[in-house]
């Protein structure tokens, strides 16, 4: 059995792939398969509404929030967020928790003034009252770290890049003003970003923004101001159905914690052969980063792991080492296969 531990684009559920093969690529009576039909037609609009309603149910979405399906990835939102929510001359606060939070701030700085700060250890953050929003990255894919709590930013809207942790556990949406998540971790194929925005923040969007880039226009246009990424949305809808069938976000969280415990257990029982650099409280349950105490053995580990069916384990270039991503679609058997290999590798080379 081969296992894909890539950080993204990541593994999709086997059941979703089978369903997609049966439903998306067969021509209907009109000569078109599902992803060829007009996005303005009733078939796709019904699918779009199903995806929205299914996601709303999974999140227990409050009534004063809108779901928008946008083309592109999370990096586009790094720029679109300040363009939509910052008034001229206004400052946006960015919590620096790692690689992607820094990238988000760097891109935002091209559109608005930014204030960088290190996340405090307490749950209440004192953000300057004149800030348009406070941005966080709750799970840092590259660093392998995660927030142990959702901060309270008071009257300042909290914005979050939830790309790698989205749908892996229940989410208190009401604590946020804006949430966005690129699809290629837990939602579906790359090319789609899901955005969730509180209604009052839509009023901030400048009238002169290009229509495809305006959160307000996209919300008003049912995510169809321009042709949406139809294939990615249809796959996402299938993933939402699959998550619901598994028991929802609580079930995803329980399964995720079991998988993470298996792999972290192999690290912690290795007598220092493997080293996890992230403090216990901040360990990510979905992106597990570790190093071999002898760095020269990293290449051997990656090569032998691939030969054993464990693929895409090489760490991000920023840190090196090893990274195993355990998103929703990774079965517990994959985590067990990795842990077993790690234990055997440490026995042979330790």
QUIJOTA-V829947 format. One record per helix or strand of 2 or more residues. SS is the DSSP state (~ for helix, > for strand). FROM is the first residue (numbers start at 0). LEN is the number of residues. If there is no record, write none. Layout:
ss;from;len
SS;FROM;LEN
SS;FROM;LEN
This chain:
ss;from;len
>;2;2
~;13;10
~;33;3
~;41;18
>;64;7
~;73;12
>;90;5
~;98;10
>;112;5
>;130;6
>;138;2
>;144;2
>;157;4
~;172;3
>;177;5
>;191;7
~;198;4
~;210;3
~;214;6
~;229;17
~;248;20
>;273;2
~;279;3
>;286;6
~;294;13
>;309;2
>;321;4
~;331;18
